[in-house]
């Protein structure tokens, strides 16, 4: 029996040894394949820093491949494939140099994920975004004390200042409440917004020491200061700000507004109505003046001896010169100025709310956005259940934005609507974020976002004012990089149906094939159909206008559209930041980094030593899915950015170099060494 056991034991050992040898051979083959793929990334980084990077295990660097035509070898959307970043599971241990591209890409995308000011294209930094820790302790923590509000007696006294025709005292009372660190509550906030809409120019007979600008601008500044001191991210003020955006305009001049829509939507409806219709202001004043003259004429015929006494009667004087709050009596330009002033305050409220909401909800974004008890204010105002969809409200906002660009309204007013449109774009994109297996695909634009961009393009294309010039003006005024990229692509497809702007390689293809030469070389004529004067900044929409059947794109316009799309693609995918990261390598044995983009202090010849940037680890989101495929796609984008630089340097004629002047400026921002060259 012992002999049989010994034979069996030896056979099992031999079988296990052969099985182990087979697994080791497979593991070595997969390791060599992964190294071959990732060595290309490492060599790219080494070439960009002027450093020879050796392969893992002391292997010599890979030989340079002979350059081939990058246009005819692959389709525009093709990207090289590589095994996923899970080599440890396959038994391979990637070297430190092979991990560098993954770490740098995760750093760039993770930092941008929490950079809400850039994602929302804010012109300011909210106080709570600047100090998140303090906000978490004082505003988000339900154990923190509630905000102190103005007492009921002071609220009543402040509101009575409007009834007693002392609007300057109303503004003063609001400022005093903020100085006392007291929140004015929803009723006074809505009353301030309504004052900005309805306040009429006081009569000279009253001899007041304030004007319209002091009241309207002062009220707007006071309300914005209130937002900064009592932000909407406070847990106890969330219901109050919901009542503000859904407030009621109770003045008699707003009787035709549907109060169920709320304050925010009614302001947009009034803007839309005034864009599409011509409504003369001051009609109420003329009716009052005509009625008083007619009545005075009758009294003169009946009681001529009492005519002088009646003319200077106190009641008649008060009827003519008393303070008035009537939106319909304002002139057309003044109505627009008031509406956009109110909309500016409301948009700032929505921006501050969504910015902090994004920081507090980095994961489970789709679920929280669709939760009525946890979603941001913009989602509550725009959608009623079907979050992220293109409903009637979104379509109306598209039309308003395009009509304002077509009629060339003042730039500061277009910027307010553009900020609101960008909020909706970010909210639609947030409705698509899925957090599965601890990872988020970012940046991503799925069905909702693509449909949203197509609907905006269709609204632009079907406008009676459509032209290449209008399309360019609309794209310039958009704040969302995603929308600028998609609209640029749709505009190029009107000239070339097969044009795609899905990678940087597609932009290089347009330059390599010199597609702009197919367009007219004449200077595009400025549109003169919208006549504006100093007194008419708000023309009326011509609803019966028909669009031209033929639209022609000029070379200058084609080059501008292509550059706008490239800028938007780089902003959306954070290519400039990634380019700077891979062009900066740490100095061995020190806490500094080497960057070719800074030439202020030369060290070791051409290399520059700059202090290493210290990032707050809490502000870098680590839950972004980074794969070898994604790293290789970014590597190709950087490679084709460098090829675009080389392509532009081959331009010989002065006319072409002037045509691509903005391209040189943009690429110099991405790669400062280009300007030095």
Phi, psi and omega in degrees: 000323181296325179293318179298318179297321182293320179296317180297319182294320179294321179295318180293323177296319180296319180296317180294323179295318179294322179294320179295320179296321179296315179296323179295320179296317178296321181295320180294321179294318179293324179296317181293323177295316179295321179296320179299321180292311186282341178296330178297320178297314181298319179295324178299316178295319180296319179294324181290334179258002181074027186240136175279118182257122180276153178288168180295142179077019177081015178292150177292156180296150181293146179289147177289136178278150177292135182293137176236172181291113183284354185271314187271353184278324184229151170292164188296326184268001183286148177217143181295146181258147179214158179295149180298163184280071178214044184290335179297326178292332180273001177101357181265148177244100183295145180285169182295321180295329179285335179277345185302312180300322179295316182294319181291320178293319176297322178296315183293310182290322178294324178290320179290332180299324179265359178275077185292333179295322178284320181293327178266359180054049182280144176272359182215168177246111178302148184300322181288330176292326180288327181231081186290322181297316179295322178294320180296325181280322188261333186249319183273333182284120182286353173276348179287155182294149178291160177291137178282126184254160177294138180294161183297321180293319178291325175299314180296318179295321179293318179292329180292339178297329177287319179294330179268013175060046174233070183295331179294326177290327176299312179298320180296318179297321179296316179296322178295323177297321179292322177296328177278003182061046178240132178283137187278353177072171190292322185297313180289327178296313179294322177298323177294318177296321179291326175298319178298329181278325194252348186294124179264159180296125181291149180292148178295336179294335180285336177054048178278157182262027177216160179236190182294317183298319180297321182284311184293309181293321179295320178293317179298318178294322179295319180291322178292324175296323176297321177297321182290323180280331180231074186293158181289353178281354176293133186295330184273348182258000181301313178296328180294315180290333172295321177291331180291308182291338177256021184291175184247137172267099189268005176291152184296331182290345179257024181295334181278350179282144176279105185292344176291338179288335180093167184298313185298310182292326179293325176297317178294323178296322179294321177296315180298319180295317182288333175293321188269343183231154177261110179237113183290135177274165177079010181294322180296320179296318181294323179294319179295317180295319179295318180297320180292322178293319180296318178294321180294323178297319179295321180291327178295323181288330183267322184226077183291329182289337180259014186296314182295322180294321180290326181296324183255019176297143185297320181295319179294320179296319178294323180295327183275325191245004183291160178295140186232140175237093184212115180293326184290340181277351180286149174292161185302311179299324182290325177298316179296319180297320179292317182297317181287332175295318177292318180297327178298319178293316182293321179294322177296322176299315180293323179295314180297322180292313183290326180299311180288330177297320180294324178288328182275346181233064180289334178240168182052041185294315182296317181295317181289328178292328181270001179269114184300337181270352184230354184284160181287171183296323183296325178291324178292327182281326189266321186241149177234069178110309184268076187289137179088358182275165175262094182263189183297322180298317180295319179296320177297321179292322174302311181298318180298315181297317181289321178296321178295323176290322180294320181273359176057056175291166180306144187296324181292332177284321176296325181296326180295313179294325178295322176297319178295319179296324178292324176300316179296321180297316179295320180295320177297318179293323179295332180290352181255352183290126177244130179251092181239140180057031177074012184229148178236133174280117184212135353285152180220148176218103186258206191300316182299314181293319180295318178294322178300314179292322179295321179294323176296319179294319179297321177297320178292317185290328181271002179291143177294343180264008188299136173198169177296322179296317178296319179298317178295319180295320179295317180296321180297323185276355176284144179259342182275122176300325180297315180292321178297321180293313183293319180291326175296320178295315179297323180292320177294329180290344174291332177267322181225104187299333182270007182291133176226142179237054185269340178217169176294332178301326179293323176292320178297324179297320178298320180287319183297323180272000178051052185293337182293342180290345177285349181265169179290141180269005178281158176289132178295134180282140177287141180287129180246017183280337179260102182274123179238140174238177181295335181260356182231078177271353185230074178293163182269144179290135175267101185289341183262009180288141178248139182284151178294149182285331183240132175238132183245136178254134179264165183300317181298320179291320180298315180295323179292318178299317181296318179292321177299318177295320179293318176301315182295319179297316180294321178293320183293320184260006176057041181293317178301318179295319179293323178298317179294325180293315182283342176272000179244120181242141180292144176281135183293129176080012181218172180260026181244175179227158181251129183223132177279356185272355181241116184247023183280332183222088183292133178224135180056048177083254186265352185272143183244132177260121180234153179299142179287132180289130179262115182259143173285116184299333180290338181262020175239113182281122185263005184264021180271135181285116178244119180238168177296325177300315181295319179297319179293325176295318177294323177299318179294321178298318178295319180299317181284337170296318177293325177292325176296320176301313180295323180295319180290329179291343178278353179294129185257314187288149179294328180295316180292321179294326175290324179296325182257026180300318179293330176295315178299319180295318180294314181292333175291330175290321179288314182233093183300340179291343178292319179294326179291330179285000000 
